[in-house]
Amino acid sequence: MTDNSAACGGPDVENGFGRFFLPGPTEVRPAVLAAQKRALIGHRGEPINALMREIQPGLRAVFGTARPVLVSTSSATGLMEAAVRNGARERVLSLVNGAFSERFARIARACGFEVDVVEAPWGGVHDPDAVRARLRAGHYDAVTMVHSETSTGALNPIADLAAAVREFPGTLVLVDAVTSAGGAPVQADDRGLDFVLAGSQKAMALPPGLAFGVASERMLERSASAARRGVYFDLVAFYNALAKEQTPNTPAVTLMYSLAEQLRHISAEGLERRWRRHAAMARRCADWADASGERIGAGLSVLAPDGFRSPTVTCLLLPPGRTGPEVAHAMKERGFVIGAGYGRLKPRSVRIGHMGDHTVEELDRVLEALEEVLRAPPGQGLAGGSR
Ligand SMILES: *Cc1c(COP(=O)(O)O)cnc(C)c1O
């Protein structure tokens, strides 16, 4: 078994899988990690073509597309940048309802685009009618949105939002599906998403280092004349290389071995079952929180509203007197890794990443430990504040 633990303060190997519940990176099956040990191959020639061929059906299924899915050696943020560089000309509308959707807007601005923002409260989701109204009031080349907002645990109604944007012909739909792809239906083709991106280390339960994306035909047309598309994230170059079953530059080949292995596991489970397993974990987390008041005294609440909760990550608002870092630290002392809140939510919430290959049974053990932590007086081990 691979060691991702003791020395660096990670989960206890003795207890094996099922203790590492960060909302990314997520726990990786030993067999998937071990797949990286195969001998290297060059990035031109038949062996890489065979590997690229092998991973396509699984990736297309995850994204719900018949189109080729590109593999980028970068973290997901790289493909967020690719989305705006290739998909925008001048003006971008960013739907912001948390830290990652805010990052999307910041990237677009940093790339030189004129960015307007539609803001929804952190924890909330976007209203398609509000988006429609903004698009009626002025033209935008593209709209950025995050499907599963990992900082808040909210799941945007991506189908309805995309449908609203598609009423405006020149406006492309750019979607960050980083914590939904592999844990929830993305349905890129059916929903008319022009560019969808995800990273390897979230619901796909791979090591960090790869990102995946799928571009529509009109996204590629836009890209062909996009002045700021640059070199490393040039989607035209990616799709030209894909046609030859290659990548434009040297890919992280060993991570692609892991990807091929994990896609076999995903296919063996079946995507529908995988999505149901994630939905069941989210429901368990919410039910536990709803009942926690009776058992703990002061209860927790799920930040995102019912009906718009991510199946892969839950953000729990803590009772008064408890802080995210303090509770996460106390969990670590019990051998479980969960996330403190993100950004401005850090002081008063924790996040459980119930994604990838975790099960409801494993989650139950996390919730049991969390209940113990919350029953004990606060601040044991860490005085409420830093980290
Ligand atoms: C983790 C995450 C990202 C950033 O991914 P990196 O791989 O760290 O670049 C972007 N968007 C969402 C929704 C995420 O959860």
PDBQT file of the ligand as one rigid body, heavy atoms in Angstrom, charges set to zero:
ROOT
HETATM    1  C1  LIG A 401     -10.461  22.715  -6.983  1.00  0.00    +0.000 C 
HETATM    2  C2  LIG A 401     -11.262  23.580  -7.862  1.00  0.00    +0.000 A 
HETATM    3  C3  LIG A 401     -10.672  24.404  -8.828  1.00  0.00    +0.000 A 
HETATM    4  C4  LIG A 401      -9.192  24.572  -8.968  1.00  0.00    +0.000 C 
HETATM    5  O1  LIG A 401      -8.569  23.406  -9.278  1.00  0.00    +0.000 OA
HETATM    6  P1  LIG A 401      -6.976  23.309  -9.334  1.00  0.00    +0.000 P 
HETATM    7  O2  LIG A 401      -6.834  21.926  -9.857  1.00  0.00    +0.000 OA
HETATM    8  O3  LIG A 401      -6.484  23.495  -7.941  1.00  0.00    +0.000 OA
HETATM    9  O4  LIG A 401      -6.480  24.338 -10.250  1.00  0.00    +0.000 OA
HETATM   10  C5  LIG A 401     -11.494  25.136  -9.651  1.00  0.00    +0.000 A 
HETATM   11  N1  LIG A 401     -12.828  25.082  -9.540  1.00  0.00    +0.000 NA
HETATM   12  C6  LIG A 401     -13.428  24.309  -8.607  1.00  0.00    +0.000 A 
HETATM   13  C7  LIG A 401     -14.919  24.304  -8.547  1.00  0.00    +0.000 C 
HETATM   14  C8  LIG A 401     -12.670  23.526  -7.743  1.00  0.00    +0.000 A 
HETATM   15  O5  LIG A 401     -13.264  22.761  -6.842  1.00  0.00    +0.000 OA
ENDROOT
TORSDOF 0
